[in-house]
Amino acid sequence: MPGNGCQAMATTRMIMGEGRTKVEEKVADPLSSTVSPHTAADAPRMPGTLSALWNRQSRRLGHRWFATVAFALIALLAIAMSMLEKHPQALSNISIVIVVLAGIGIFAVLRMARGSEATIAAQRQLVDAGFETADAIVILRNDQGRVLQANAIAERISGFSSRELMNPTVWQDRFPIDDWDAEQLVEAQALHSDRPVFRESTWIARSGDRRVIRWSNVALRYGPDTTPALLKIGLDITELRRHEMSLLRNETYLRLAHRLAKLCHWHWQPNDPTRPMDPSHRSGRFVYSEEAFDIFGYTAEELPGYGDEYAVLIIHPDDRDDVFAQYKDFRTRGCEFYSVEYRAIHRQGHILYIRETAEWILDDDKNVIQIVGTFQDVTELRASERSLQKAQNDLRRSLRMSGLCHWSWQLSLDSVDGLPGVYQSSGDTADLLGLAPEDVALNDLQWHEKVVHPEDAKSSWDRYEAFLRGPETSFVQDYRILSRYRGIRYVRSFCEKTIDAQGRVVEVAGALQDVTEQRERELELIRAKNAAEVANRSKTEFLANMSHELRTPLNAVIGFSQVIRDQLFGDAPERYSAYAADIYKSGQLLLKLISDVLDMSKLEAGKVDLFEEMVDVPVIAADCLRMLQARAEEGNIRIEQNWERDLPPLFADARAVAQILLNLLTNAVKFSPPDRSVYLTGRLGDSGDYVIVVRDTGIGMSHEAMQNLFSAFHQADATISRRFGGTGLGLAITKRLMELHGGSIDLSSEPSQGTRVVLRFPQARVHQRSDVRSA
């Protein structure tokens, strides 16, 4: 059948790959179902199923030729017999002729059949050769999906022999599970179609390697009554896909790099590639990359395709002339490369700084084959440079104002003695230190010999040498220098050294600061501090020593005034009694004030020793309340106390505890208006400490008034001082006495709401008793 012959020839050309040479050595595998796979060295590959189909086609063609000749001879014989039935001799001659013709015909038919078989055999050999030498995977499958034949390329790529691929399980396992149904659907479409069906899928080799195969599925039909076979031709495009992915990845990285660098590239694209590349005429246009939008705010299509129009749209008017001159020089081949920087106007109106580059790409004959260039947004770079310049100027100004100058020595690693090779210093070193220019050009040793004060030179040099040879990387020391124009100056030297990978010192850098004024101020402060300490110590010792001398006459004044007041030696005029009462009251107040001052002086001098014993705090509090009872009744103030049951004794100084409570209760009564209450409570805290709280509902204090409240001689404010009097030592003494006991005092207050003072003695001072509730 002509149609089948053409289809077979087309298949042959497809299999042979249109004359492509074989690039792989074949691995032969017989198709016998009773032998195991062999390599090409073991046995030649046997004719496959495709050859067997070709043999059946040749036999059918030979049978048709033989039947046609036999039918023609029988027809001729029948005609002759009917016409010459009445002429025996003629019939005999004709019979002989017919026999001869029949022999000749049979001979011709046999010759033709042998010629057809030879032709078909040659074509079969050609098909087999194409099947085996194709540089693509070739697999023949029947309509049931079974592999009938596979070429050597299929065996090499899959790692399975043709015989193994005939196993349906092995064949199915070559495809991913989720891809098998789609592959079967494509094969079914190909078997029912006259056109190839293409599909790209993953093919799994024996080693587990996954290959990307582009399959061409073609149906082979050898007759109207025969079932078609499926020819699968696969091209291994794994490397192609990998290259495509690598190219895509590189393009992505390049695009990302351009965006990060704020870079846009362009090239000249001629309209007629046969004409010379010349941007001076309009036979082409500039083509920009998509990063142009990120830089200018214009898309690549919106930017003009010609340099002059681009300059008018983008470049700042003040910079256009310089850029036009650069363009003209480049177009006339005055230069083959240029780099120019200018200001550009963004689409939104703000100013950019752009660096533009371009170059001619030439071949070996110096002919232009391409024109390429870049735009880069250097706005941030210029801003950074301006910031850096400003910072450098500020640094120079700061160094000059602070009297600092810097220097560095580049050490010569090749010298035997290791002396520095190159010296650098800031330009204001000589002016800041009052030296001559030749003084600051000395090396380290010469500096110490000629500039450093002789009394400091040796010790300073020894410390500097120890620093150079030691593990420390930084070093600070002070010494005096002999300033040529400013006399003796105090200098502070800062040094750092840089060490290379071999552990060698390659650079020593540092700074010098004139600290003469600072040193003089420090000396003045030290002298003032020493004088203040001497004066304070003298004052404290004087007050401590005068304690007895001050109290003795006061006690006499108070005692004699009490005698007069009480008329112990008889009646006296009433006026003298009133005067004596005033003298007594004033003496008591003066004694209290002097006692506070003396107590504060002893506390500051550290001459107060605690006489510690087990004390019952509620009992001491009761004594303090009795002393304040008269004053509280005079101001109509109620004092309420609430002590937790079974409070244990406190290991403390009884007199100090009494003084603490008396100071706090006195303040609470003094600063409470009439008809108010003062509350005194005591308990064990959660952590086992002894807590005493004194709270009043008096005038209170503001947050500002509470600042420095525990400082000596401090009053809440001048108004309180005038209204209620006092030295301002009560809280200061209380705080120091609490600190001597290892305790603390906390005070909180609000105006018109009263004041709350919390005393805490540490748990170590609480006597633990088995019958006392623990915290």
Disulfide bonds with the S-S distance in Angstrom:
none
